[in-house]
């Protein structure tokens, strides 16, 4: 089994639809510039209220990805 080194970043995704969509938005944005995404963990959930209704869902996620070896880059 190969040994890997990982890095984690923290992002906040938002959505008018719901929590899962907010998570997907954060992961999709991260995947535009980061390779080798491996996992995510939800660390915080919250929402914005307007006119006594939920306007936006906001989810803070930590996303882990593999750091590439120089020899495989």
N, C-alpha and C positions, 0 to 999 in steps of 0.2 A: 504494500500500500504506500502510495506517495504521501509525503508530508506536505502540507499546505500552510500558507500564511494568509490570514484573512484581515480585512479592514471593514469597519462599520461606519456608516454615515447616518445622520439623522435628518429626516425631511418631514414636512407637514403637507399632507395632501388634503384637498377640499373638494366637496361635491354638493350639489343641490339634491342629488338623488339619495345618497345614503353612505353608510360607513364603508362597505365593500368597494363602492365606486371611488371613494376618497383614497383608499389604499391603492387601488389599481392606478389611479392618476399619479400618485407618488412614484410607484414602481415604473410606470411607463416613462415618466420624465427622467428618472435615474438611468433607465436603459438606453436613453439617447446618447449618453456620454460615458457610461461605465459598462465594461464587459464583465462577464463571469458572475453575474448576480446569483446568489445562492439561497438566501433566506431573508425573512423580515420578522420583526417582532413589533407588536403594537405597544407603545409605551404610554400613550395618553389619547383620550377621546374627548371631544368637546364640540359644541355647536354654537352657531350664531342665531339669535332670535330677533325676528322683525315682526312687528304687529302681532305679537303673542303666538307666533308660529315659527317652526324651524326653517331658517332661510338657507343655512349651510351646515354641513357636517365637516368637522376638521379632525384629522387623525394624524398623530405624530407616530412615525415608524422609524425604527432603526433597520437599515438594510445592510446585509453582509455580502461581501463579494471576495473572490479569490484574487490575491496579488499574483501576477504572472512572474515566472522566473525569467531572467534576462535571456536565457538560452532558448526559451519557447516563444518569446515575443517577436 
